[in-house]
Amino acid sequence: MDIEFNSLEELYNRLKPALNTKQREMIRNGYNYIKIEDIWNYLKEIKWKKANNLALYEMVSDVLNIDDVVIDGYLKQKLNLKSREVYFKEE
């Protein structure tokens, strides 16, 4: 039985328990500033960008098994790019 989602919001809500679990694990490991949305955005924008027909169990596995350092690096790179955009923004 395949589960299909009609929107990213629906998928996000289905994965939220796994995302919460991963966030709590990251907090225990000292990454207090990582939000659920940071984990979700990394997976959505990087890990799953070119993936097709992922099963729900594969996505849950990705959420729970992604290395904390990878999420941290993604967030720091994203924040660095944002700060550069603000710094070099033409007025």
N, C-alpha and C positions, 0 to 999 in steps of 0.2 A: 504494500500500500504506500503510494507516494503522497507526500504532503506538499501541497502547493501553496505559495503565499502570494497574495494579490498586491502587496506593497512592501517596501523596505521597513515601514513602521510595524507591520504585522510580523515580519521576520524578527525585527529587533525585540518586540515584546515576547516572542517565543523563546529567544535566546537570553533574555534578561536574567533568568536565574543563574545561568552559566557565567554571564558577564559579572554579576554581583559576586559570585564565588571567586572569580579571577581577581576582581578588584580587592576583595578582602585578603586574598593571598598576597597580593602586591603590597598592601598596607603592612601586613605582618613582616614583609621583607624589606621595609623601609621606604617604599615608594608611596608616601602619603599624599602626594599631589596628583596621582593618576586618577582620572575619573573614568566611569563606565564608558562615557562617550569617546574617550581617547582610545580605549581598547577596541570599541566598535568601529571607529573611524579607521584605525590601522587595518583591521581585518577587511573592511569594506573597500578601502582605497588602495591597499597594497596586496594583501594576501589573496583576496578573492576577486580581484579586478578582472582577471582573464579566465577565471574558473567557470565551468559550465556544469549544470546538473548536479550540484553538490547535494548530498543527502544531509538531513538534519543532524544525524549522529556525527558526520564529518565536520560540520561547522561547530558543534559543541566540543568536539575533540580539539579543533583548532583553538577555540577560545581558552580551553583549560590548559592546553599544552604549549601555548606560545611563550617564548622566553621573556621574562620580565625586562631584560636588558634591551630586547628588540623594541618593545613598546616604549620604553624610556627614550631610546635613541630616536625613534620616530617622532615622539612628542617634542623632544629638544630640537630636532631638525626643523620641524614645522614652526615652532616658536621663533627660531632663529631666522627663518625665511620671512615670517611676518614682521619681525623687528627690522629687517633689512628693507622691506617694502615701505614701512613707515618712514625710515630714515632717508631713503632715496626718492620718496614720493615728490613729484614735481607739483609746485603750487602755482 
